[in-house]
Amino acid sequence: MKIKVTEETIKSYHKDACQSFKTRIEKDFPALFEPTLEVGKWYKYKNNYDDCLMVWNGSKNTYGFYNGVYSETLHFINIFDKMPATDEEVSTALIAEAKRRGYKSGNHECLTFFGAVERIKEEFFFEHGKIVIGRRNLGNLIFDKGVWAEIIKEEPVYEWQYVYYDSRYKGYAVSHWFYKSKKDFLKAMPNLKPLHKVKESKRIRESENNFNPYFNR
């Protein structure tokens, strides 16, 4: 026995059905539910369990956010219920991720050229799906098409106090300031003779700007 059912009727059933029955209807009538998603565009999907914001890449793995966590190996759970994401939603998520990753002025490469623009104002901008740090039209591209710019990890600079001999007073003392090496000590205090490090004083130099090259007795 055959019964004619209109396309509108099937779609109305699909709209009111639970998730498992929606999947069954989509499987039985695939021509009625072909997705019209555009490759490279951001889409969102949310239910009681999943909160997705990701780029449609056909049937391949893609990049985006799943429950707030960024990943480069995501796939759409249900392509039929995806809604286009707004620029504001994408911008908010990507800028928050950039801050979480620790992008700052001069601590990263740029995706458009090798040298990064340093000493720039640390503001983030969303432009055509990309994230730029700095100023509009003068900054560093740090995110484009799922690729994040590499952050340059700075090696720590260690320093110590030094035991020195002061010929003027014919005695030994320990420096109040910290130095990276004997050469560093002599550059600041050429009239004193450094002998050896005080190993227990080893520390990481916090900032070159905080270093005082003058000896203070």
Secondary structure, 3 states (H helix, E strand, C coil): CCCCCCHHHHHHHHHHCCHHHHHHHHHHCHHHHCCCCCCCCEEEEECCCCEEEEECCCCCCEEEEECCEEEEEECCCCHHHCEECCHHHHHHHHHHHHHHHCCCCCCECCCCCCCCCCCCCCCEEEECCEEEEEECCEEEEEEECCEECCECCCCCCEEEEEEEEECCCCEEEECCCCECCHHHHHHHCCCCEEEEEEEEEEEECCCHHHCCCCCCC
